[in-house]
């Protein structure tokens, strides 16, 4: 089909840009809605569309239920770390949990 490759490249480029904006080192995903009601999910998403929010900063997850647990829908929002806070929300001088200092104690933030 004419233009199909161009549309595919454009969608892939948009996906790469969104992935770069929501990289784990830039922020975290925060759940803003968790519901078992599909109507409640639709109403919430309609409100987001009407407010004109950036859809790339939200993700929708469906946790599939079984006999005992109902299917749950989650809407998460990407929350960037504050400008002064290092990536991952850790202190700049903090070592990974598996590394220990000379005293045998893990390093801590001051």
N, C-alpha and C positions, 0 to 999 in steps of 0.2 A: 504494500500500500504506500502511496506517496506520502512522505512526511513522517512515516512511522519511526524511522531511525532518529530523526531530529527530535521527535517527542520523547523517545526513549532516552537519548542523551541529556535532554533538558531535565527529565525526572531524576535521572541519576545524579546530575550536578546539584539539583535542589536537595537531594538526600545527603550528598556529601557535605554541603554547606550546613544543613541542619545538624548533622552528626558532629561537625567541627564546633558549632555553637553550644552543643550540649555534651561536650566531652566530660568524662568523670573528673578530670583535674580542674575544671572550671566551675563546678557546682554539684548539686545533688538533686534528686527527684523527691518531691514532697507530695504525699497523698492529700488531695483536697476533697475528694468524694469517694466514699465506699458504700455501695448499695447492692441489694439483691433485686431491686425493682427496676425493670427496663424503662418504665415511664419516667421515673425520677432521673435516670441517666439522660434520657432524651431532653427533658426540660432543662437540665443543667447545661448540656451541650448547646441547646438553643440559646440560652442566656449568654454563653460565651461568644457564640457567633454574632449575636446582636450587639454585644459590647465591642466587637471588632478586635478581639485579642489575637495574638500571633499563634496560630495552630501548631507551629513547629515547637513551641515551648510547652506543649501539653502532650501527654501520651495516655492512651486508654488501654487498660489491661482487663482481660476476662479470666478469672480464676474458675476453672470448670469444676462444678460440683458433682457429687455422686449421690448415692441414696441418702446418706445422713446429712450431707452438707449441701446447701443450695449454691447455685452459680452466683458468683459475686463479681461485680464490675467495679473497677477502680479508675479514677482519673487522677493523674499525677501532674504536677507543675514543676518545671525546672527552675530551681532557685540558685542563682550564681553566688559564689562565695564573695564576701566583702572584699573591696579592693586591697586592703591592707593585710588580709588573711592569706597565708600561703595555700597552695593547692592541696586538696584533701582535707582541709580544715585542721591540720596539725601545726604545732609550733615549729618555727624554722629550725630550731636546734634539737628537735625531738628525733630520736633514732627509731627505726622500725622495732616492733615489739620483740622480735626474735634476737635482736642485738642487745648486748648488755655492756655496761661500762666496767672499768677495772674493779670496782667494789662489789660486783656481782648483782647490783641492782639495776633495773632498767632506768634509762635516763627519763627525766620528767620535765615538764615545762616549769619555768620559774614562777 
